[in-house]
Amino acid sequence: MASSVRELAEKTPTGRDRYIDLLRVASLGTVVVGHWLMATVTVGDDGRTAVGNLLAAVPGLQLLTWALQIMPVFFFVGGFSHALSYRSLSRKAPESGGSVYSAFLRARLQRLLRPTMVFIGVWGFAALALQLLGEGGALLDVTLRLVAQPLWFIGIYLAMVAFTPPLLALHERYGWGAFGALVLAAGAVDVARFAFGVPYVEFLNFAFVWLAVHQLGFLRADGRLRVPALMAVAGLAGAAALVALGPYPLSMVGMPGERVSNMAPPTFALLCHGMWLVGAVELLRAPAVRWLARPRVWRGVVAANGVSMTAFLWHLTAMLGVYGVLIAADVPLPEPATGAWWAQVPLRMAAAAVLTALLVAAFRRFEKPVAAREQPAAGAASGPAAAVGVTLCLFGVLGLSMVGFGGLLEGRTAMLVAVRVTAPVAVGMALAGWLLVERAGRGAGALPAGARR
């Protein structure tokens, strides 16, 4: 792989925004390290295993989430890349004759959905086999639920890809006005939720908050984020004021037992947090670009980008695997936040990193883009078929993130907005949607280089 990474790094187009690639890797890497650090596993005197959160044990550390909750940066990067990709495909549309939308979906989702479907398939098969064999236990049962939770991010990202064409059109017509409308909508949702107690309205902010952050990526693609310092200050001040004076918690990630979470569903405070982060990373752009000009540094970013999604999908599997080995070997697990617990942190994280690397080595080939092949132009139905496919994927992946892989045969359910879903149904929806996206996109002709960014 080293030689291919070197070749890819050397062939990087001069005009490529390397900082965007760094932000993509850094945001996913921060999430991984944050999960490894925050997770706590303890074994009680009765032998029961409990999985908790360091931030619940030490509430003062929740302020760290104002730096570690960096998913808004990933969605901001997504908006930038989606704008370039869709415009590139649109310019090629007259000569390819295919559906721009279906080709765009396949181009953007190929490296996302293939490793995700492999992850779902492997864990689904393992969960079914364990249940048929009668295997279980506290840590195993929790693992079957927890390893699926990061899939929520995949579901939100699918929605962003699906809505890129109409939102990009709004951006091109109204610019900052389109972003402002989403901000106002997110604020109105929170007013309706907290001031008037309107039921279920909060779920609209899954769209308004994250799509507003995504819209900032469009503005970045057009070079219109000219005052990042103002955005950072306004976002930080807004988030601080909302937390200090409103019903919003300090933590920018969900906490067990909290009546209100800034994450699920997202709040206006989280949107302010996203604005602060986007402004902050834009302020770091100039020194980072100089650093990325070093060949060795850029090769590292290229290599990491090639496996980042695979590492993200499997990092919780690795972390819980490490804890499982420690429990099986009767290694004492100290109480969270004690001196002994902190002393174990570097060793546990190093072991989780090694196990993640092994899992990446096993599954990274599924993240490699499939070479585009010339095929007949897609028919008129390919666009609607792709839209149906991405919708099925979205609901399937979100549903699985909520219900997990446990209880496949019992039909264990979880509430997705106002609909109950089971793991088998969620898996079936995700698989069917992925196949539709793949089939619809293949007919659109070869993809231009800009679409694969």
N, C-alpha and C positions, 0 to 999 in steps of 0.2 A: 504493500500500500504506500510505502514511503516514496517510491519513485513516481507513482501516479499523483500523489499530493504535490510533489515538487513540480511535475509537469503542469498540473492545474494552476498552481501558484504563479508559475512563469508565464502562463497564457492568459492571466487576468487582464481584461481590457483596461486600457488606460483610464477610461471614464467611469469605471465601476466605483461605487461608493463603498469603500472597504469598511467604513465605520458602521454602516448598517449591518454588515456581516458580523462584526465584533459584538454589536448590541444583541443580535439574535442569540449568539453563543453565550454571552455573559448573562443574559436574562434567564435562560434555561438553566445555566450552571448555578446561578444564585438560588433558584427555586430548589434545585437538588440539594445543595449544601444546607439551605434553610430547613428542609424537611428532615435531613439527617440530624441536624442539631436540635430541632424542637421535639422530636419524638422521644418519649420516655416509656420504657417497659419495666415493669416491676413484678415480682412474684411474692404474693402474700404468704403468711404463715400457714394458710389452709391449702397452699399449692396453686392457687388461682393466679393466672397471668392477667395483668391489666396494662393496657396501652393508653398513655396519657400525653399531655402537651406541656412542655417546659414553661410556656408562657402562662399557663394556668397555675402552675406551681409557684412561679415568680412573676406576678403581674407587672412589676416594674420593667421587666424586659420587653413588654409589649411595644414599647416605643421603638424597638429595633425593627418592627414591621414597617415602619415608615421609610426604611431603606431596603429591607429584604423582600417586601411585597412588590416585586418588580414585574409582575405579569403585564401591567399597563405598557411597559416599554416593549414587550414582545408584540402586543397588539398594535402599537404605534408603528413598529417596524413592518408588521404585516400590511398595514395600510399603504406605506411607502412602496413596498414590493408589488402589491396588488395593482396599484395605479400604473406602474411601469409595465407590468405583464399584460394587463388588459389593453392598454394603449398600443403595445407592440403587436398583439394579436389583431387588434382592430385595423391597424395599417396593413396587415397581411391578408385581411378578409377578402378583398376583391380578387386576389390571385388564387387563394385556396378554395374559395367557394363554399366552405363549410360553416357550421354554426360557431360563431365567435364565443358564445356563452359556454357551450359544451366543451370546446377546446380549452377555454380558460379554466374551467373547473378541473378538468383532468390535469392540466399543466400545474395548477396550484396545489392540487390535493394528492397527486401521485406519491410524493415522498412522505406525505402525512398519513394517508390511509393504508398504504401497503404495510408498513411496520405496525400500525395500530391493529389491523386485522389479524396479523400474525400474533401479536400480543394477546388479543381476545381469544383467538383459536387455541393457543397454547394453554392459557389459564382456564379457559372453558373446559378443555379436555381433562386437564389436571383436576379441576374441581369435581367434575363428574366421576372420574376414576376414584378419587378419594372418598366420595360419598358412597359409591357402590361397594367399596372395600370396608366401609364402616370406620374410616379413619377420621379423627377429629381432635379437638383440644382447644383450650382457650386461645392460644396464640394463633393456631391454624385457622380457627373460625374468624378471628379478627383480621388475619391476613387476607382471607378470601374476600373480605369486604373492603379493606383499605387499599389494596393494590389497584382497584378499579377507580378510586376517587379522582386521580389526576386526569381521568378521561373527560371531566367537565370542561377542561381547557380545550380539548379537541373539539367538543361540541360547540363551544362559543366561537372558536376559530372557523369552523365550518359555516356558521351563520355569517361571519364577516366576509368570507369568500363568496357566499351565495348572494349577498346584498351589495357586493362591490359595484356592479354595473349601474344600478339606479343611484346609489349614493355618490359614485364618481360623477355621474351626470349632474346631480345637484351641486356637487362641489364646483364643477366647471362653470356652472351658471351663477351660483351665489357665493362661492368662496368661503370666507369666514362666516357668512350668514348661515350656511348649512350646518357648520359646527355649532354656532350659537343656538340654532333651533333645537338641536339635540340636547344641548346643555339646559335650555329652558324646559324642555320636556322632562328631563331627568329631575330637575328641581320641582316641577309641578307634581310629579309622581310622589316625591317625598312629602310635599305639603298635603296631598290627598291622603297619604298613608298615615302620617303622624298627627296632622292637625284635625283631620276629619274622619279618620278610621275607616277609609274606604277599603273593603276587603279585596284581596288578590291584586290590587293595583300595583303593588311593589314588584311583581314579576315583570312588568314592562321595562324595568330598569336593567334587566339582563340585556335588553336591546339598546336602550338609550345611552346608558353609561359606557358600555364597551364599544358601541359604534361611534360614540363621540371621540373616544381615544383613537379609534381606527381612522376617523376623519382627520385627525392631526397628522397622520401619516401621508394623506393626500396633500395637505398643505406643505409638508416637508418635501414631497416629491416635486412641487412647483416652486420651491425656494421661498415660501411665504412665511416661514417661522423666523422672522427677523428680530424678534425681541424675546429671546428665551429667558433672559434674566427676569423680565416682567412677568412672564408666565410662571416661572418657578416661584417667585415671591408671592404672586397672587394665589397660586394653588396651595402653597404651604400655609399662608395666612388663612385662606378659606377653610382648609381642613382643620387647622388648629382651632379656629373660632367655632366651627360646627361641633367639634368634639367637646370643647370647653362649655359651650352654651346650649347645645342641643341634645337630642336623645341618642347621639352616636357614640359607640364605644371607642376606646383608645386604639385597640388592635385593628390593623388593616387586613387581618386574616380572621377567619371564623374561629370562635372559641367555644369549647363545650359548655353547654348550660346557659349561654347568654341569650337574653330575650331578643336582642337586636344584634345582627351581624352586619358588618360593612361589606361582606363579600357575597352572601347568599340570602336574599338577592342583593345586588350591589346598591350602594347608597350614593347620594350626592357628595358625601364626604370622600368616598372612594374616587369619584370623578375628580375632585379637587386634588386628591393625592396623585392621581395619574397625571394631571397637568403639572404638578410640581416636579414629578420624576422626568417627564418629557423635557421640561425646561432645563432641569439639571443636567441631563445627559447631553443636551444640545450645547450647553456651556462648556462641556468637556471635549467637544468635537475636535477643535484645532490641535491640542496636544496629542489626542488619540490618533489623529490622521498622521502626524509625524512619526509616532511610534509604529504604526502599521506599515510605514514605508520600509521598515527593516525586513529583509527577506525571511529571516528565521521566524519572526513574529507572525508575518502573514501566512507562512506555511502552517504554523500552529492553528491559526484561525480557520484556514481552509480544511485542515484535517478534522478539527472539532465540528465544523459545520456539517461534515459528511456523516456524522454519527450522533448528532445532538438529540434528534428526536428519539432514536433508539435508546440512548442513555436515559432520557427523561421518562420514557415508558417503563423502564425496568428498574429504576433506582430504588423505588420502595420495595420491590421484590428483594433486591440485594440487602437493603437495610434490615428488613424483617428476617431475612435468611441469617444474617449475622447474629441477631438476637436469638433466633432459634438454635443456632449452634452453641451459643453461650449457655442457654438454659439446659440443653441436652448434656453439655459438659459440666453441669453443676457449678458454673462460674457465678459467684455472687453478683447480683445486680443491685447497686446501692440506691438509696432513696434519691429522687431527682434533686438537682441543684446542690447536693452536698459536695464536700471536697472530693470524696472518693468517686462520686458520679462524674465530676468535671475531669478528674484524672483519667477516667476511662474514655472520655469523648474522643481524643485524638486516635486512640487505637480502634475504636468502633468505626469511626469515619474512614480511617485508612482501610480497614477490612471491607467496609461497604464499597469503597472506591475500587478495590481489587475485584470484588465480586461483580460489580457493575461492568468493569472492563471485560471480564470473561463473558458476561451476557451480551455485551456489545459485539465482541468477537464472534459470538455464535449467530447473532441476528442482524448484523449491520448490512448484510447483502440485500436485505429487503428494503433498505432505505435508499439504495442506489437507484438513480433514475433509469427508467427503461428507455432505451433509444427509440425515438419517434420513427414510425414507418410510414411511407407514403401509402395511402389508401384512398378509395373513392371518397368524394366529398360527402359529408353528412347530410342527411335529408332534413326537411323542415322540422321533423318531430324530434330531432336530437336535442334541441334546446329545452323543450318541456320535459323530455325524459331525464336530462341531466338535472333539471330543477327538482323533479320528483326524487331522483336518486340522492341528491345532497340533503333534501329534507328528511328522508328516511334515515340517512346516516346520522344526521344531527340528533333526531329523537332517539335513535337506537343507542348512540354513544352516551348521550346525557342520561338516558334511563339506566344504562349499565353502570354509570358512575355513581348512581344513587343506590341501586339494589345490590351491586357487587356480584361476586361469583358464588356465594354461598347459597345453599338451599335450592339448587337447580331443580331437583325432583319434587320438592314440596310446593313449588310455585310461589316462593317468597316475593312479596311485592314492595314497591316504593311509590310514593306520590310524585309524579312529574307534572308540576303546575297543578292541574286538576284531573289528571289521568293516572290511573294505577298501571304500573308496568311490572313485568317479571323479567328475570334474566334471559330465559330462552327467547321471549318475544323481542327483547332489546337486541340480542345477538342477531336474530333473524332479520330485523329491520336494518341494522348496520351493514350486514353482509349483502342484503338485497340492494341497498342504496349504493354501496361501493361498486357492485357489478354494473348497475345502471350508469353510474358516472363513467366508469371505464369504457363501457360499450358505446355510450353516446360520444365520448371524446375521441375515440379512435378513428372515427370517420371524418374528423376535421382536418386531416392532412398532417404533414410534419409540422412540428412546433418551432417557431423561430427562437433564436438563442435568448432573446429578451424575456420570453415567456417562462423560461426555466430558472429565472433568478431565485 
